[in-house]
């Protein structure tokens, strides 16, 4: 195929093929490295977001816990629970059925 072509044409053709091959290999390596870098960056951002959300949830639950502790020490809440317990004990029969009937079935609202 290339036997009849002069060397002055073969040499530039071979050089162009080598250049194209080098450009192709460089492009593939660059693509793989860029893909890996983007993947690592995305993973890093997701871990940062996860840590941020974890910290926010931790603060949220800590706030709820502090509020519960505060309210359990309140005399108003303690008296309310004592009255609720007394009222619960005064209900005759099936307490759950009684409350469902009063507050769900016979509720005018």
Protein Blocks (a to p, Z undefined) as FASTA:
>chain_A
ZZmpcfklmmmmmmmmmmmmmmmmmmmmmmmmmmmmmmmmmmmmmmmmmmmmmmmmmmmm
mmmmmmmmmmmmpmklmmmmmmmmmmmmmpgcjfklmmmmmmmmmpcZZ
